Structure formats: structure tokens, C-alpha cells
């Protein structure tokens, strides 16, 4: 049986251990606050889940340059394309949740891929939305040989010959597919939808006249429009483009659902578990960055605009778009893999 002195010594050791453990627990919020106060102390990596040169990459580089000043550290763009954004999104999700790896999120990665791929749904569950920063319009275009000069002429052509014209889309279940399927349903038309393996092959066939219709984001579409190779007929955007003043939006024409569906957005996400103070710091820095005059000017040249929204509603926006897109994919008969 332990002597009283030994019992006292043992009790004292246990008390010290318990006190130390409690102190560690009490200090967690403080340590997080101190980490946020010191953050960032080194460059931040911005993973883009698509190849260099595309719309997401272009927007990411504009955002990264703006955040260099608002965050006080370089923001280095790291392209990890492949598998429709899955590879890059997975790299973001697997990164340390310390604020030094952030990632680009798009309509496709956050609100479509999780409905198409089981793997994507698991990845998105490990990501935390930070901010929706930029929106970009889409433009519907036709080949000159179709003979349509504007939206009215286009509708006359496809109504007069149901099923005679086709539209190229980047693949089954992609935003382009949903846009054209919704167009057919809303307009009661029968444009044949031809899925390709990516936007590049679809655009090539549209330029060759193999398909007569294609929808694309405005920045990547403008070279073809300026070159007279494709004719713009209608925009899905907040406003008319200064570069295409005579091209109306779906909203103007009385089709707000088609307009909303065709507007792409670009935002930031971080690995789940990133401390809340750091997430807030990133959110504030990113929002401040895109509101800088030089950044807004650069975005305008791309046909893009700053998203002015309550960033606390970003997760709810993603949830609402997932619900909408699921209904569209079900109507199109696209099943998840």
C-alpha cells in the first residue's frame, strides 16, 4: 500500500498532467488566432484544376496578382489539369489546411462534377468555399454558312427545319450540354446535341461547319468572332458586352433561366479544416483584390465582372446550383459514374 507521501506525489503528478492538458485545450483558440495573426509568412499556392491558357487559368492569374498586394505575399499559380478538373480539385483537398494552398472553384468543379462522378462528390466534401469572385458570360454562336445573322434569324432557321441543325458541346453532363439541352426545352426546338471530348474538338468542328451551333465563354470565343469565323447571336450575361453591343442577352429576350445557367463563376476554396480566422483573412484579401481598379479593368477586357454578393451565401449558392443541375441532368438522362 502506497505511503501518504507517495500518494501525495502521485496526485500532484496527475494534477499537473491534467492542468497541462486543460491548458493545451484552452490555448487552441489562442494558437489559431496567433497563427492567423502571423499568416501569411510565406508565398501562397493557388491551384488551378485546368490547363494553362483557359478561362479559369486566365481569371486565376488576375486574382493572384491582385491578392499579392492585399495578402502581402506572392500568390503562385499552379496548374493541375486533367479529368475535367478532378485532379486539381483533389490536390487542393489533400493539401495541408493551413492557408498556404488555396484553389480555384468553378461551376463545373463545384456544382456539376459532384453529380457526375462519385470521386468528385468525395473531393468536394473535403473542400470549404471561401469566396465567389468573378462571373463570365457565355455566347451562343453559329457558323456563317447557316445563314443566320441574329437571334431572330437563328430561331427562324431552327424552327423551320426541326432536327436539321446540330450543336457541339464539350461532353455529356458539361455546362455546355446543360445549356443546349435547356435551350431546346425552353424554346421547344430540336437542335441536335453532339458531345465531344472537350471544348477544343467541339470548336474545331464548329469552325469547319460540321456542327452549326456552339456556346462558349466569351473570352475564348472572341478571337473566332472577331475573325468572322463564327457569328454571335445571343449572350448569357449580366449585361451586353461592350465588344458585342448589338448582341442581346437571354434576360433581355425574356429567358432569365437560360441567362442564369450560362453565366460562369470563378471562386476560391480551401481544404476543409482550415482555421476560420485564416479563411476570413483569405476571403477579405480576395474580395479586396478583385475590387482594385486595375484588376477590374483587366477583368473587363476579358468580358468578366466582379461578383458582388454576400460571401456568407456562397455555400448556399453552390447547394442551390447543385439542386438545379441535378434536375437538368436527370432530364437529359445523364447518370453519375
WOQUIMO-V431040 format. One line per field, one symbol per residue. phi: phi as a letter, one per 20 degrees, with the letter a starting at -180 (. if undefined). A space follows every 50 residues. Layout:
# WOQUIMO-V431040
phi->???
This chain:
# WOQUIMO-V431040
phi->.ffgffffffffffffffffffffffeggffffffffefedbgdededfb ffnegffffgfffgfffgefenbfdefceceplmoffffffffeffecne ccbeccgffeccgfeecgfffffffdddfdbedcdbfdceccfgffnedb ffffffffffcgnedccecfqfnfggfffffffgffeldcffededeofg fffgfffenfcecbdbfggfeggfffemecdfcaddafbfegfcfeefef ffencffffffeeecccdccfgnfggffgfffffffffffefgfffffff fendbfeebfffeggfffffffffffffffffmedfd
